[in-house]
Amino acid sequence: MDTPELVHTKRTAPEFARRRMLVLACGGAALAGLASGCATPAAPQGAPLGRMVAARAPRVGDTWRYQYTSAWRNVAPRAMVVRVTAVTADGVRDELRVEGARGGAAEGDFGSRLEVSQRPVGGVDVRELSPYLQAFDMPAPGAGAQVAMPPAGWGGAWIGSARFGGTERIVVPAGTFDTTRVDVFGRRFFIGGQMDDAIDPVKLYLSAWYAPQVKRFVRLTFATYATQLNPLAQDLYELAEYKVGQGRSD
């Protein structure tokens, strides 16, 4: 992934002082994201994906191994393993672990809503877009949809929208696949006095490529930018190995 060289920006002492005062004034709401004063807006709900199609759903024990790389030179590449632990008519539960990292796996529940998720595991914040999207009734190419976003660590809430594309053939370490691409754009307002225009993200771009035979995405890119348009996160996930069944476990 071609990316410019990134430079860390340190937070200033006054900025830390402002945030400590806001936390004391607003309590836990400040940590979830402040829209104005101490109010925290409700995050938009993701578009419903419809019913699950058993033949397209994964089975318990299905496993995927991804290669993760970051544009930051001081972030080492990692290998991540995802394994399905439960499948019901409502969705899929899985566990994710980073190879060689201390600690256990991070669980995730994915139902019939279009959403961007975030799971901290093994020192990495792993972002995904409804990884089992293909198990449900996907919107047609060209369709747009509202996306549920993860809670903001600070500042205003994220608003996300998705656009469904057509078929793309891509190559990843696990092979060559005909995929459906989905692009997500997220944004939130910059709040002066509560957010830093160099280090707090206000724009988010995510693209995911889903392959039917894999029953999950085979590539995902994730990037965020601050108000000054400097890049903050630029991550790439590519499928390296996979093992899936042909149907759903009850």
N, C-alpha and C positions, 0 to 999 in steps of 0.2 A: 504494500500500500504506500503510495507516494505521499509523504507528508513533510512539511517544513520542520526544521530543527526547533524544538520547543525550549522555552526558557521559563524556569520557575520564578514566580513573583512572591516575595515574602509579604506577610500581613504586617501592618504597622501597629504600634502600640495603641494609638488612639482608636483604631478600628476594633481591636480586641476590647478596649474599655467600653465602647458604645454597645457591643454585643452583650457584655456582662450585665450592663445596666438594663438592657431590654429583656434579658432572661429573668432578672430579678423582678422586673415590673410585670411581665406577662406570664411567668411560670412556664409550664410545659408547652403551651401553645406556641411559644417563640421557636421552639426546636422543630416543630412541624411545619413552620412556614408562616410568615407574617405578610398580610396583604396591605393593611393600613393600620397603624397603631398596634393593637394587640389582637386584631381580628384575624382568624384563619379561614380562608374560603374553602368550601367543599370542592374536592377534586372531581372533574367530570368523569362519568361512568363510560366504560368502553362499549362499543357497539356489540350487540348480541350476535353470536356466530351461528345460532340455530342448533339443530339436533346433532348428536354424535353419530357417525356412521361406523358401525362396528368393524367392517372390513378395512377401513382406513386407519383405525386406532392402533396404537402400540399394544404390546402384551407385557405383563409383569416379567421382569428380567431382561427386557430389551435394553441394549447398552450402546452408547455412543461415546467416542473419544474425540475431543477437539484439541486443536493447537491454538493457543492464545498468544498473541503478540501485541505489544503496545508501541506507539511511536516514541514514547519516552525511552531514552537510552539507558536510564538507570532502573527500568522495570524489566526483569528477566522474562523470557518466554516461559510459558507454563503448558502443561498438559492437563486437561480437565476431563473427567469421566462422569457421565450421566447415566443413571439406571432407573428404570420404571419400577416402582414398588407397589402401586395399586392403580386399577382402572375400574371406573364405574360408569354408569350412564350419564353422570354429571361432569366427569372430567378425569384428569390423570394426575397422579402424585408421583414425584420422582425424588431422587437424592443426587446431589452434585458434590463431587470432591475434587480437590486439586492434588495431583500426584506429587508425593514427596513433602507435602505440607503437613504441619502439625494440626491437630484438632480433627473433629469429625466432619461428617457430610452436612450440607445444608439442604433441607427439604423444601419442596415447592409444590403448590397445588394450582393446577391450571384448568379452568372451567370454560364455559361457553361465552366468555367476554374477551374482546380484543384488548390486550393490555401489554404495556412495557413493564417488566419486572426487574428487580435488582436484588441480588443475593450476595452478601459478603461471605467469602469462603477462601481460606488459604491465603489471605492478604490481598485478594482481588475482589472488586465489586463486579460481579458477573451480571451483565444486562442481557435480557432476552425479550423477544416479542412473541407472545403466545406460541411457544415452541411446538405445540401439537395442533396448530391451526388447521392442518389438513384433515384432522379427524372429524372436523365439523363442516358445515355447509359454508364454504368460502365464498365471499362476494365475487362477482364477475370482474374480468379485467377492465380497468378504467374506473371502477367504482371507488368512491371515497368513504371513509368511516371515521368516527370518533374513537380515540384511543385513551384508555385509562392509563395514567402515568404514576410512577412511584412517588411517595411523599417527598417534598423538597427538604433538604437538610437545613436550609435557612432561606428566608425570603418568601416571595409569593409562590403560589401553587403553579404547577405545570399544566399546560393545555396541549393536547396532542391530537394530530390527525394523520390518517394513513391513506395511501393511494395504492391500489392493487394493479400490478402490471401484467404483462403477458408472459410468454414462455421465453426463458433465456437458458442457453447451454453454457455451463461454467465448469471449470476444472479446479478441483481441490485435491489435497493429498490422498483422499479416499477414492478418487476417480473422477470421471466425467458424468455430469448429470444434467438432464433437462429439468429446469426449475421454474417456479413461479416466484416473481420478485414482489416484495412489499416494501414501500418506503414510508417512513414516519418522520414528520417534522413536529418538534415540540418547541414551545416558547413560554416565557413568563416575563412579567413586567419587572423592570429594574426599579428598586425602591431606594431612593437616596437616603442616606443616613442609616440604613439597615444592611445594605449590600455593598460590596466592593466591586467597582467596575472592571477590575483586572483579574479577579479570582473567582467571582461567583458566576456560574453558568446561566445564560439567559436564552440560548438557542441549542437545540438538540437535533441531531440527524442520525437516523438509524435505518439501515437497509438489511433485509433478510431474504435469503433465497431458499425455498422449500422444494424438496424432491419427494415425489410420492413413494418411491421404493424405500426411502430412508425413514419416512414417517416423522421427520423432524427437519429443521433447517440444516443446510450443509455449509452455509457461509453467513456471517453476520458482521456488519461494520457498525461502529458506534462512535460518535464524535459530539463534543460539546464545545461551546464558545462563550466567552465573556462579552460584555458590552463593548469593550475595546477591540473585539473580533480576534483576540488572541486565542489559539486553541488550548483547551484544558485537558480533555480526554480524547484519545484517538486509538480505538481498540479494534482488533480483528480476531474473529473466531472462525476457524476452518475445520471441517470434519476430516479426521485422519483415519478412523476405523469405525465400523458399526456392526451390530448384530441385532436383527429384528425378526419378529415372527410374521405370520400372515393374517392374524386376526386379533380379536380382543379376548382377554381373560375375564371371566365373570367374577 
